[in-house]
Amino acid sequence: MATIEECRAALEKLSESMQRAEGDVRAATALDRSVSCHITDLDVTFTGRMTGGRIHVDHTLQGPPRDKAQIRLSMTGDDLVALVAGELHFAKAWGAGRVKLHAGVRDLLLLRKLL
C-alpha cells in the first residue's frame, strides 16, 4: 500500500509532467480550477489548485474532501502511483471503477487530452 508521502510525490511528479506538456495537452493544463484527490485506502484527501500548468497541493486532510472542488479525483494510493508511473492506463482504470473523476462537462472535455 502506497504511503501518504508516495502519493504526494506522485502528485508532484504529475504536476512536473504537466509543466512540460506541449500542444493539446498543454492547453488542458492551462485550466485554473480547485482540485481534490481522495486516496480511499488511506482516507486522506489532497486539496489545492490547478493553475499555471501545475497542480499546487495546499493541504492534506484526513477523510473525504470537505469542500466540493471543481475537479475531484478518488482512487487508492497504489492506483495513483501506478497511473503517474504509466503502469496503469487512466481510461481502463476509470472504466473499471478504480478511478473516479468528477468535473464539469467542459472541464472533462479538456481533461481527456491530459489523461
Sequence and secondary structure as in RCSB ss.txt:
>XXXX:A:sequence
MATIEECRAALEKLSESMQRAEGDVRAATALDRSVSCHITDLDVTFTGRMTGGRIHVDHTLQGPPRDKAQIRLSM
TGDDLVALVAGELHFAKAWGAGRVKLHAGVRDLLLLRKLL
>XXXX:A:secstr
   HHHHHHHHHHHHHHHHH  HHHHHHHT  EEEEEEETTTTEEEEEEEETTEEEEEEEEESS SS  SEEEEE
 HHHHHHHHHTSS HHHHHHTTSSEEE  HHHHHHHHHH 
